[in-house]
Amino acid sequence: MATIKDVAKEAGVSVATVSRAMNSSGYVHEDTLKKINRAIETLKYKPNETARTLYKKQSKIIGLLLPDISNPFFTVVARGVEDAALERGFHVVIGNSDQNRDKERQYIDTFRLHNCVGLISSALVWEDVLQYIQSSKMLHVMLDRIGETEYSVEADHYKGGVLQAECLLDNGCKNILVINGNMKFSSFKHRLEGAIHTLEESGAVFETLELNSEGVGHALLDQIRYKAYDGIICYNDLIAIQVMGLLQHNGVNVPGDVQVVGYDDIQISASYFPSLTTVRQPSYLLGRLACEQLIDLLNGKQVRKEIKIDVSLVERKSTRSE
């Protein structure tokens, strides 16, 4: 493996000159720069990132803290972050918090130990976490489930909730169950607000129920049958798919008896039976924009503090719209 000394020898200059050229830390004549670049290309030289970090006091590593990487939505988000980072010469260290405050702190400490210059995070539950991140000197961008932070990227979740409610209303639903997620997270809160406002304006009969995946069982089935719901709004696609499975395995036809609409448009939503009507939020784009926003901040550029991305309804077979 070539070293900086090999590059200097190949270019016919000193090691100090090569170092100045690579770190933009002093004047180097244009002709000399060309020689050094040719030498780097010829030798396929790759700088030691750790050494450069120590010299420049700044690394090229970003931390990404997600609530659940097994959720396909966050898997695609992570890919968007990674692709944008690599294009700009950065690397990503990923942590999975499981919405656990101790794991959040451990990962933030790990990012600090790895000299991460910035952090992208989603769904922080630890009460003082933002102050802790600020004390770490890492620049911070919140993604999707935003909190009290200066920089953020999110989808228009309120509009998403409106679209879910309008879909069921337009398809004749009169008695609707709204299954909502943890109201600590802004994304779930705003989706619920959008759906409730739309349902109230229409005069529809509806109820809300906070539920996680462990709650999708026969107790829910009994409630759906007893209340005679003909439409169900779910706060994400994973819950919607579980609900449809529960209904169909117990003789309830979707969408004939009950129509179901999800949120996220993860890949399996299109291939499940019946295919899931859902709100599409651009997960890959969310990741890319959050990473680009963070790197622009690191480079001292002016950026929009709050970025909101549009969402759209994708109508499939779990509603009677097709």
C-alpha positions in Angstrom: 0.0 0.0 0.0 1.4 3.4 -1.0 2.3 6.0 1.6 2.5 9.7 1.5 6.3 9.3 1.2 5.8 7.3 -2.0 3.6 10.0 -3.4 6.2 12.7 -2.6 8.9 10.6 -4.3 6.8 9.9 -7.4 5.9 13.6 -7.7 9.4 14.8 -7.0 8.4 17.0 -4.1 8.7 17.0 -0.3 6.3 15.2 2.0 5.4 18.6 3.5 4.3 19.8 0.0 2.1 16.8 -0.5 0.6 17.3 3.0 -0.2 20.9 2.2 -1.8 20.0 -1.1 -4.0 17.2 0.4 -5.1 19.3 3.4 -5.4 22.7 1.7 -3.2 24.0 4.5 -0.9 26.3 2.4 0.0 27.5 -1.0 1.0 24.9 -3.6 1.8 25.9 -7.2 -0.7 24.7 -9.8 1.9 22.7 -11.7 3.0 21.0 -8.5 -0.6 20.1 -7.7 -1.0 18.4 -11.1 2.2 16.3 -10.4 0.9 15.3 -6.9 -2.6 14.4 -8.3 -0.9 12.3 -11.0 1.2 10.5 -8.4 -1.8 9.8 -6.2 -3.7 8.3 -9.2 -0.7 6.3 -10.4 0.0 4.8 -7.0 -3.7 4.5 -6.1 -2.9 6.2 -2.8 -5.6 6.5 -0.1 -4.9 8.8 2.8 -5.0 7.4 6.4 -8.3 8.9 7.6 -7.3 8.5 11.3 -4.1 10.4 10.7 -6.0 13.1 8.8 -8.5 13.4 11.7 -5.7 14.0 14.2 -4.1 16.5 12.0 -7.1 18.5 10.9 -9.1 17.9 14.2 -12.1 16.8 12.0 -13.2 13.4 10.8 -15.3 12.4 7.9 -17.6 10.2 10.0 -21.3 10.7 10.6 -23.4 8.9 13.2 -26.9 7.7 12.3 -29.2 6.7 15.2 -32.5 5.0 14.2 -35.2 3.6 16.4 -35.6 0.2 14.6 -33.4 -0.7 11.6 -35.6 -3.9 11.1 -38.4 -1.7 10.0 -38.1 -1.5 6.2 -38.9 2.2 6.2 -35.8 3.0 8.2 -33.7 0.5 6.2 -34.3 2.6 3.1 -33.8 5.9 5.1 -30.4 4.5 6.1 -29.5 3.8 2.5 -30.3 7.3 1.5 -28.1 8.7 4.2 -25.2 6.3 3.3 -25.4 7.1 -0.4 -25.3 10.8 0.1 -22.5 10.5 2.6 -20.3 8.4 0.4 -20.8 10.8 -2.5 -19.3 13.5 -0.4 -16.5 11.5 1.0 -18.0 10.7 4.4 -18.7 7.4 6.2 -21.6 6.4 8.3 -21.7 4.6 11.7 -25.3 3.3 12.4 -26.9 2.6 15.7 -30.2 1.0 16.5 -31.8 2.5 19.7 -34.9 0.3 20.0 -36.4 3.5 21.5 -34.5 2.8 24.7 -32.9 5.8 26.6 -29.9 3.8 27.8 -29.1 2.6 24.3 -29.5 6.1 22.9 -26.9 7.4 25.3 -24.5 4.5 24.7 -24.7 5.1 20.9 -24.1 8.8 21.3 -21.1 8.1 23.4 -19.9 5.6 20.8 -20.3 8.2 18.0 -18.2 10.6 20.1 -15.5 8.0 20.6 -15.4 7.5 16.8 -14.9 11.2 16.4 -18.1 11.7 14.5 -18.5 15.3 13.4 -22.3 15.1 13.1 -25.3 13.1 14.0 -28.6 12.3 12.3 -31.2 10.8 14.6 -34.9 9.8 14.7 -37.3 9.2 17.5 -35.2 10.2 20.5 -36.9 9.3 23.8 -34.3 10.3 26.4 -35.5 13.5 28.0 -32.2 15.4 28.1 -30.7 13.9 24.9 -30.6 17.1 22.9 -28.6 18.9 25.6 -26.3 15.9 25.8 -25.8 16.0 22.0 -25.1 19.7 22.1 -22.5 19.2 24.8 -20.7 16.7 22.6 -20.1 19.4 20.0 -21.6 17.2 17.2 -23.8 19.0 14.7 -27.3 17.4 14.8 -30.1 16.9 12.3 -33.4 15.3 13.3 -35.1 13.0 10.8 -38.8 12.2 10.3 -39.8 12.2 14.0 -38.6 15.6 14.9 -38.4 17.2 18.4 -37.1 20.5 19.8 -34.1 20.7 17.5 -32.8 23.5 15.3 -32.4 21.4 12.1 -34.8 18.8 10.8 -36.1 16.9 7.8 -39.6 15.4 7.8 -42.5 14.4 5.6 -45.8 16.3 5.8 -47.4 13.9 8.2 -50.5 16.1 8.9 -51.3 15.9 5.1 -50.7 12.2 5.3 -53.3 11.8 7.9 -55.8 13.8 5.9 -55.2 11.6 2.9 -55.8 8.5 4.9 -59.1 9.8 6.2 -60.2 11.2 2.8 -59.5 7.8 1.2 -61.8 5.9 3.5 -64.5 8.6 3.4 -64.4 8.7 -0.4 -64.9 5.0 -0.5 -68.0 5.0 1.6 -66.8 4.2 5.1 -69.1 5.4 7.8 -67.6 3.9 11.0 -63.8 4.2 11.2 -61.2 3.0 13.7 -58.0 5.1 13.8 -55.1 3.1 15.1 -52.4 5.5 16.2 -48.8 5.1 17.4 -46.9 6.5 20.4 -48.0 10.2 20.7 -44.5 11.1 22.0 -43.4 11.1 18.4 -44.3 14.0 16.2 -44.9 12.0 13.1 -47.6 9.8 14.7 -49.1 12.8 16.5 -49.4 14.9 13.3 -50.9 12.0 11.3 -53.5 11.5 13.9 -54.3 15.2 14.0 -54.8 15.3 10.2 -57.0 12.2 10.2 -59.2 13.4 13.2 -59.7 16.9 11.7 -60.8 15.4 8.4 -63.2 12.9 10.0 -64.7 15.5 12.3 -65.3 17.8 9.4 -67.1 15.1 7.6 -69.3 14.1 10.5 -68.2 10.5 10.3 -68.4 8.2 13.3 -64.9 7.2 14.5 -62.8 6.1 17.4 -59.0 6.2 18.1 -56.9 3.4 19.6 -53.2 3.6 20.5 -51.6 0.3 19.6 -48.3 -1.4 19.0 -47.6 -4.6 17.1 -48.0 -6.7 20.2 -51.6 -5.5 20.5 -52.7 -6.8 17.1 -54.5 -9.9 18.4 -57.9 -11.4 19.1 -58.9 -8.6 21.5 -58.6 -6.2 18.6 -60.5 -8.5 16.3 -63.3 -8.8 18.9 -63.4 -5.0 19.1 -63.6 -4.6 15.3 -66.5 -7.0 15.1 -68.4 -5.6 18.0 -68.1 -2.0 16.9 -68.8 -3.0 13.2 -66.0 -0.8 11.8 -66.0 -0.7 8.1 -62.7 1.2 7.7 -59.4 1.2 9.6 -56.6 3.8 9.4 -53.2 2.5 10.5 -50.2 4.6 11.5 -47.7 2.5 9.4 -47.7 -0.3 6.9 -46.4 -2.9 9.3 -49.4 -2.5 11.6 -51.8 -2.4 8.6 -50.4 -5.7 7.2 -50.8 -7.3 10.7 -54.3 -6.0 10.9 -55.2 -7.3 7.5 -53.7 -10.7 8.3 -55.7 -10.9 11.5 -58.9 -10.0 9.8 -58.6 -12.4 6.8 -57.4 -15.4 8.9 -60.6 -15.0 10.8 -63.1 -14.7 7.9 -63.3 -10.9 7.6 -62.9 -9.8 4.0 -60.6 -7.0 3.1 -61.8 -4.7 1.5 -65.3 -6.2 1.2 -66.1 -6.0 5.0 -63.4 -3.7 6.2 -61.2 -1.3 4.2 -57.6 -0.7 5.5 -55.2 2.1 4.7 -51.6 2.2 5.9 -48.7 4.7 5.9 -45.1 4.6 4.5 -45.4 2.5 1.3 -42.7 0.0 2.3 -41.8 -2.5 -0.5 -44.0 -5.4 0.7 -47.1 -3.2 0.6 -47.5 -3.6 -3.1 -47.0 -7.4 -3.1 -49.1 -8.3 0.0 -52.6 -9.7 -0.6 -54.6 -7.7 -0.9 -52.1 -5.0 -1.9 -52.1 -2.2 0.6 -53.6 1.3 0.0 -51.1 3.6 1.8 -49.6 7.0 2.0 -46.2 7.1 0.4 -43.5 9.1 2.1 -40.2 9.2 0.2 -38.0 7.4 2.7 -34.8 7.4 0.6 -35.1 11.1 -0.1 -35.6 11.8 3.6 -32.3 10.1 4.3 -30.5 11.9 1.5 -31.7 15.3 2.4 -30.9 14.9 6.1 -27.3 13.9 5.2 -26.9 16.7 2.7 -28.2 19.2 5.2 -25.8 18.0 7.9 -22.8 18.0 5.5 -23.7 21.5 4.3 -23.8 22.6 8.0 -20.3 21.0 8.5 -19.0 23.0 5.5 -20.4 26.2 6.9 -23.1 26.7 4.3 -26.5 28.3 4.8 -29.2 25.7 5.0 -33.0 25.6 5.6 -33.5 24.8 9.2 -36.8 22.8 8.6 -37.3 20.8 5.5 -40.8 19.3 4.9 -41.4 16.8 2.0 -44.7 16.2 0.3 -46.5 12.8 0.6 -49.1 11.2 -1.7 -51.8 8.5 -1.6 -51.2 5.2 -3.4 -54.5 3.4 -3.9 -54.4 -0.4 -4.1 -56.7 -3.4 -3.3 -57.2 -3.0 0.5 -59.7 -0.3 -0.3 -62.5 -0.3 -2.8 -61.0 2.6 -4.8 -59.8 0.3 -7.7 
